[in-house]
Amino acid sequence: MHDEKNRIRQAYNNYAEQRDLAQMEPWKFKERQRFLQSILEEDLNSILELGAGTGRDSLYFQQNRFDVVCVDLSDEMVKLCMEKGLDARRMDFYQLDFEPEQFDSAYAMNSLLHVPKSDIDQVLEQIHRVLKPGGLFFFGVYGGVSSEGVWDKDPYEPQRFFSMYTDEEIVEVAKRWFEVEDFHIEPMEDGTLHFQSLLLRK
Ligand SMILES: C[S@@+](CC[C@H](N)C(=O)[O-])C[C@H]1O[C@@H](n2cnc3c(N)ncnc32)[C@H](O)[C@@H]1O
């Protein structure tokens, strides 16, 4: 495993407890609710959450009758997911250890932003492989500018690597693997970045 991944794992191990206690921003409730609505309307049953963190969103989907499997690179995050009664595996989303077409849907909230641009196709290919034909994929990241590297103002220790795309770029990346059903942005307070929300279909 390369150094950046080890740094990411260490950073999230160090901040797992703190993140578990943190409040969720109001716009995230909206995004999650919107995805739930889409998968309910299509009568889907299973979800794979990629980079599930503390398991907050996986628990929400499980409580809304979905069969959920969640994966994360961080042992501490996986532990928190398991404590919530979730089927959680420590797994790198670069190599998903699941059968082809195993899931009806996938959900990645702010986790693919840690993937270097040179690796994003590898990860999207993995997600594409484990989704059923017609399956839905929520892909949410911060962006609006084009950049990548370790964020030198990151309060986390070790500091984390982030990739960001302009709106045009992120849609182009997604289109290499999926059909884009919806793209919209959610403005952030500081005005420089925004949240990019994509609903994709295999
Ligand atoms: C910003 S957090 C988001 C967590 C959660 N989705 C949320 O919205 O709170 C990013 C998560 O992605 C996980 N992650 C980063 N790279 C990963 C990888 N290669 N494989 C699996 N998980 C990864 C991290 O460990 C971390 O828990």
The ligand as a Tripos MOL2 file, in Angstrom:
@<TRIPOS>MOLECULE
LIG
   27    29     1     0     0
SMALL
NO_CHARGES

@<TRIPOS>ATOM
      1 C1        -14.0490   12.3340    4.6950 C.3       1 LIG1
      2 S1        -14.2950   10.7060    5.2990 S.3       1 LIG1
      3 C2        -15.9960   10.4720    4.8990 C.3       1 LIG1
      4 C3        -16.6450    9.4180    5.7480 C.3       1 LIG1
      5 C4        -18.1550    9.2900    5.5620 C.3       1 LIG1
      6 N1        -18.5000    8.8810    4.2280 N.3       1 LIG1
      7 C5        -18.8260   10.5920    5.9180 C.2       1 LIG1
      8 O1        -19.4890   11.1970    5.0720 O.co2     1 LIG1
      9 O2        -18.6880   11.0010    7.0720 O.co2     1 LIG1
     10 C6        -13.4540    9.6740    4.1150 C.3       1 LIG1
     11 C7        -13.4560    8.1920    4.4680 C.3       1 LIG1
     12 O3        -12.9550    7.4550    3.3490 O.3       1 LIG1
     13 C8        -12.1030    6.4340    3.8290 C.3       1 LIG1
     14 N2        -11.1660    6.0620    2.7480 N.ar      1 LIG1
     15 C9        -10.2220    6.8350    2.1740 C.ar      1 LIG1
     16 N3         -9.5410    6.1500    1.2440 N.ar      1 LIG1
     17 C10       -10.0870    4.8920    1.2160 C.ar      1 LIG1
     18 C11        -9.8110    3.7030    0.4630 C.ar      1 LIG1
     19 N4         -8.8300    3.6670   -0.4440 N.pl3     1 LIG1
     20 N5        -10.5680    2.6120    0.6850 N.ar      1 LIG1
     21 C12       -11.5700    2.6390    1.6120 C.ar      1 LIG1
     22 N6        -11.8530    3.7280    2.3750 N.ar      1 LIG1
     23 C13       -11.1350    4.8470    2.1750 C.ar      1 LIG1
     24 C14       -11.4280    7.0610    5.0360 C.3       1 LIG1
     25 O4        -10.8600    6.1070    5.9010 O.3       1 LIG1
     26 C15       -12.5630    7.8650    5.6590 C.3       1 LIG1
     27 O5        -13.2830    7.1300    6.6140 O.3       1 LIG1
@<TRIPOS>BOND
     1     1     2 1
     2     2     3 1
     3     2    10 1
     4     3     4 1
     5     4     5 1
     6     5     6 1
     7     5     7 1
     8     7     8 2
     9     7     9 1
    10    10    11 1
    11    11    12 1
    12    11    26 1
    13    12    13 1
    14    13    14 1
    15    13    24 1
    16    14    15 ar
    17    14    23 ar
    18    15    16 ar
    19    16    17 ar
    20    17    18 ar
    21    17    23 ar
    22    18    19 1
    23    18    20 ar
    24    20    21 ar
    25    21    22 ar
    26    22    23 ar
    27    24    25 1
    28    24    26 1
    29    26    27 1
@<TRIPOS>SUBSTRUCTURE
     1 LIG1         1 GROUP 0 **** ****
